[in-house]
Amino acid sequence: MKYRRFDLSYIDAELKKIGKWMPESVEIILIGGANMIYRGLKAATKDVDIVVARSNDLNTLSRTLKDMGYIEIIELPEDYQKLGTSFINA
């Protein structure tokens, strides 16, 4: 499977756009490649990994992403299954 690569300008713009759509404040933690990009350790990543500490934040984030047109991918590619990924919003 061929993946799109996300750089700092794309991730930053997308997070700002998501923030404007949010009905309330949600605390997120960027991990993986996206975190490394913000630290200047990597130029691009194939996905953006986000962790939320509270279930209500996850619900708010999921609803917002769906409202924005993101879709939940149910059948994950094999390389994501090996990582134990539970779902992807694309």
N, C-alpha and C positions, 0 to 999 in steps of 0.2 A: 504494500500500500504506500502511495506517495503522500507525504505530509506537507502542508504549508508551513513556512517558517515565520515566526512572529518576532519582530525586533522591538527595541525600546519605544520607538515612536508609536508603533501600532498598539502595543500593550498599554502604554500610558493614555493614549487617546480613547481606547476602548474602556478602560477603567473609569475615566472621567465621564464618558457617556453613560455607563452603567450607573454611576453615582448620581447623575442627574435624574435618572428614571426611578431611583429608589424612593419609596414612600417614607422611609425612616432610615436612620443611620444604622449601618451594619459593620461590625468589626471583622475584617478579613486578614488572613496571613498568607502572603505569597511564599510558596516553597518551590524547590526544584529550579529548573532553568530560568523561570521568570525572576525569581529572587536573585539568581546569579547575574542576570542582565542588569538589574537595578544597582548591583554592587560593582558593575563594570568588569565582571569576570567572564562574560559570555556575550556574543553578539546577537544570537537568536535562539529560539527554542521551537519545538514542534507543538507544544501545548502550554497552557497556563494552569498551574496547579494552585488551587485556592483551598484553604482550610478555614472553617468557622468553628468557634468554640461552643456556640449555643444553637440549639435546634431551631429556635425561632428565627435566628439570623439565617440559617440554611433555608428555611421556608421562605423568608422574605427575598433572599437572593435568587432562589429557584423560580419563584413567581415573577420576579422582575426580569430575569433572563428569558423566560417564556413569553412575557408580554413584549419583549424587544424582538422576538422572532427567533431566538435560539431554540434549538430542538434537543431533546434528550436522546442520546444514542443508546439503544437497548442492547443491540448485538455488537459487542466491542471487538475490535480487531485482536488477533491472537497476542500480539506483543503487549497490549494493554491488559488482557486477561492474565498474563503471566505476572504482571505487577500487582494484581489484586484490586484493580480499579473497579469501583462500584458503578459509576455512571459518568457520562460525559455530556456536557451541554455544548453544542456546536452552532 
